[in-house]
């Protein structure tokens, strides 16, 4: 799939996944796309935990309040930020931006390889879920899970929401 086809086809998939594991080699390619993302001052602050162990997957799926994707993922990618990192440029830290760039690259890689997934962060911010998931996955002290991406082979049709037209969102000067 070429790049522009990948960006057009990428969608947030919240449905069920087929009962097939994601091969570790594909997971490595996917997370490498995240590592290849730009980062503020090239600090490369974003780290990942990739969960493909069935036992830990089962524990993640058992956490309350998840959508179908969260409770049925065949692998999970956790994006970590460092809560202790100092500012990197004129008093600013870019960890959230770094994480966002990495996650978007990951979502595009997931699409390019024929998988589906969804960026989840709001769910992590409520009911201490990020902390509970951090304990479950061994997140080091000072690090925090900012985004979790459940992924797999979609068992339901992909439904890409319509985007507003370019003319409505872009101005050329």
N, C-alpha and C positions, 0 to 999 in steps of 0.2 A: 504494500500500500504506500503510495507516495505521501509526502508530508502534508500537502493541502487536503488530500482525501482523508488522511488521518484526523486532521483538525476538524473537518466537516463531520466526520463520523463519531467523534468522541462525544459521549454523553454520560451523565451521572446515572448509573444503573443501581437501582434499589430493589431489584427482584431476586428471585431464587437462582441458585447456581446448580449446574449439573454435578452429579456426584463423581467428579474426577479431580484429582489433585493437580496442582500447577507444578510442572517439573522445576526442580531447583535451578537448572540451567536457564530457564525462562525467567525465573525470579531474579537471578543474577543480572540478566540483561536489563530487566525492568528497573531494578534499583540502581544500576550503573547509569541509566539515563538521569536519575535523580542526582547522582553524584556529579554528573557532567553539567549541571545547571550553574548559572552564574551565581556569585555571592558577593555581598558587600566587601569591598577591599580585598577580595579573593581570600577571605578568612576561612571559607569552607566549614562553617559552623554546624551545618545540618548533619545529623547522624540518623541512622535507621536501625530498626530491629525488624527482621523479616521472620515471620512465624509460619513455618510449614510443618511443625510437629503436631500430629493429630491430637495428642493429649492436651497441649496448650490451646490448640484451636477449639477443642471442646469446652475448655474453661472460659475462653473469650466468648464463645457463643452462648454460654450460660449466664453471662452478665445481663442483668435486667434492663429492659427498655429499648432494646435495639430493633431496627427495622429488619426486613427480610434479608437484606444484604449482610447486615451485622451478625445476624444469628445463623447465617448459612455460608459465610465465606469459606473458600477452600484454601486460602492463604490470607495473611494480613501483613501490611507494611505499616510500621509505626514510624512517624517522623518526629525526631526529638530535637528540642532546643535546649540550650544551656542557660539556666536562670542566673548563673553566677558570672557570665561573661561581661566584661567591661565594654564600654563604648569603643567603636573602631574608627569613627570619623567624626570629628568636631562634636563630640558628646552624644553621638547617635549609635545605636546598635541596630543591625539589620537582620536579626535572626528570623523575625516573622516573614520578612520579604524573602530571605534565603530559603526558608522552609516552603513558602508558597511557590517559588520558582522551581524548586526540586519536585514538589508534589505535582505540578502541572506537567513537567517532563515525564514523570512516572505515569500519569494518566494517559498521556499520548503514547507511551511505550506499551501500556496495557492494551490500548486500542489497536496499535499497529500489529501486535502479536495475536489478535483475535480474541482477547479476553475482555472482560467488563469489570468495572469497579466504580467506587464512589468515594469522594473526599468527605470525610466525616470529622467535624471538629466540635460542633455545638453539643453533641451527645457527650463528648469527653468533659465538657466544662460543667456539667451538672451532676449532682449526687456523688461527687468525688470519684467519678469514673476514671479520670486520667490517673489519679493516685492508685486506685485499685488495680487498674491495668498495669501500671508501673511496677507494683509489687509482684504481680503475677508473672511479668516478663523480665524482671531483674533490671529495671532502669536504674542507672547509677545515681547516687545522691547529687543533687544540683541540676539534673537533667529533668525535662518534663516532656511528656507526650503531647504534641500540639495537634497532630492529625493522625487518624487511622484510616487505612484504605483496605476494605475487604475486597477480594477479587476472586475471579474464577471464570469458568465458561458459562455464559448466560443460558439459563433454562427457559427464559421468557423472551419475547421479542424486545429488541432495543427500541426505546421511544425517545428520540432526540427532540427536545422542545424547540419550537421555532424561535429563531433569533430575529431581533429587530433588524431592518435593512440597514446597510452601510450608510445610506443617506440620512438616516435618522440619528445615527450615533457618531458620525465622523464629519469634521469640517476640514477642508483644505484651504490654506491661506496662501 
